[in-house]
Amino acid sequence: MSLQDVINERVSFLKEQLSPNNKPVVNRTFQLQIEAIRSADLEKVAIIILQKKAQLANCKDVKRADDLFAELDALEWLQRQVVNHIA
């Protein structure tokens, strides 16, 4: 399975988790993760993670911190997939 196939599978999985029965914050988390995975430059994912961690360290807003945690979760997953497909 190619890296792009793995990414597409993950995005499909996250889309399936979106539901009107979820709390809005849960759907927002899934949507942020989808967007983070789709928009990340695979060659720069490690740098993006460092930038997000720096933003989180300086974040004073709880909602923004939650968003950053969601994005970091998705980006760290993506980074693991990139490493696994390079090796």
Secondary structure per residue as TSV (DSSP state, phi and psi in degrees):
chain	resnum	aa	ss	phi	psi
A	1	M	-	360.0	131.4
A	2	S	-	-76.8	164.4
A	3	L	H	-59.3	-42.2
A	4	Q	H	-63.8	-36.2
A	5	D	H	-63.4	-42.7
A	6	V	H	-63.6	-42.8
A	7	I	H	-62.9	-46.6
A	8	N	H	-61.6	-38.4
A	9	E	H	-64.2	-42.4
A	10	R	H	-64.4	-44.2
A	11	V	H	-62.4	-42.3
A	12	S	H	-61.4	-43.0
A	13	F	H	-59.2	-47.0
A	14	L	H	-63.5	-38.8
A	15	K	H	-62.2	-38.3
A	16	E	H	-64.5	-25.7
A	17	Q	H	-77.4	-20.1
A	18	L	-	-65.9	131.8
A	19	S	-	-156.0	142.7
A	20	P	T	-65.7	-16.1
A	21	N	T	-79.8	-16.7
A	22	N	S	-74.4	157.0
A	23	K	-	-66.8	148.4
A	24	P	H	-54.2	-36.8
A	25	V	H	-65.7	-32.5
A	26	V	H	-68.7	-46.6
A	27	N	H	-62.9	-37.2
A	28	R	H	-63.0	-40.8
A	29	T	H	-60.4	-47.8
A	30	F	H	-61.8	-42.1
A	31	Q	H	-65.2	-41.4
A	32	L	H	-62.3	-39.6
A	33	Q	H	-65.8	-41.7
A	34	I	H	-59.5	-48.5
A	35	E	H	-63.9	-39.9
A	36	A	H	-64.3	-42.5
A	37	I	H	-67.6	-45.0
A	38	R	H	-65.6	-36.9
A	39	S	H	-93.2	-9.7
A	40	A	-	-71.6	138.1
A	41	D	-	-79.9	115.0
A	42	L	G	-59.5	-29.3
A	43	E	G	-79.0	-15.9
A	44	K	G	-118.5	13.8
A	45	V	H	-60.9	-36.9
A	46	A	H	-64.5	-39.4
A	47	I	H	-67.5	-40.8
A	48	I	H	-62.1	-41.3
A	49	I	H	-60.3	-45.8
A	50	L	H	-61.1	-40.1
A	51	Q	H	-64.5	-43.7
A	52	K	H	-64.4	-39.0
A	53	K	H	-65.0	-38.5
A	54	A	H	-65.4	-41.4
A	55	Q	H	-62.0	-41.3
A	56	L	H	-64.1	-40.6
A	57	A	H	-62.3	-30.3
A	58	N	H	-98.7	0.0
A	59	C	-	-76.0	134.3
A	60	K	-	-115.2	-6.2
A	61	D	-	-101.7	125.1
A	62	V	H	-62.9	-43.4
A	63	K	H	-62.3	-44.1
A	64	R	H	-65.5	-38.0
A	65	A	H	-62.8	-42.5
A	66	D	H	-60.2	-42.3
A	67	D	H	-61.9	-44.0
A	68	L	H	-64.0	-39.9
A	69	F	H	-61.2	-41.9
A	70	A	H	-63.4	-45.2
A	71	E	H	-64.3	-43.1
A	72	L	H	-62.6	-40.7
A	73	D	H	-57.5	-47.7
A	74	A	H	-66.7	-42.5
A	75	L	H	-68.6	-37.1
A	76	E	H	-68.3	-36.5
A	77	W	H	-60.8	-46.8
A	78	L	H	-61.0	-42.3
A	79	Q	H	-60.7	-42.0
A	80	R	H	-61.2	-39.1
A	81	Q	H	-67.7	-40.5
A	82	V	H	-61.2	-46.9
A	83	V	H	-62.0	-43.4
A	84	N	H	-64.0	-32.4
A	85	H	H	-86.0	-17.4
A	86	I	H	-81.2	-37.6
A	87	A	-	-70.6	360.0
